[in-house]
Amino acid sequence: EMAVQENADLRGGDLRYADLRNANLEGAHLLCSNLEGADLTSANCMGADFSGASFKNANLRHALFRDAYLINAIFDGADVTKTNFKRAIIRKDALEKAINNQQLPSNDVLRSLV
């Protein structure tokens, strides 16, 4: 497993297929990072900024994205089974191409983008 420091700055990072299971990415800066195929099972991504990041085919099962910034993030083929997006800033249609897609009820999303 990859150890990542809280509030880490990984902007534009190439994290394709990285093993980030149970990683603490709270408050991290991962703008425009490539997380294609990465395993973020049960990762803590609270308040992290993933704006413009690619999660194509990533495993996000049970990950915590509470209060995270996911503006223009790509989730095509990502497994979002039981992923927590509560109060995340995310487009309402962002998960349309995700696996085990879940609805983002407006009362669970603080500032969802139309």
HELIX and SHEET records of a PDB file:
HELIX    1   1 SER A  106  ASP A  108  5                                   3    
END                                                                             
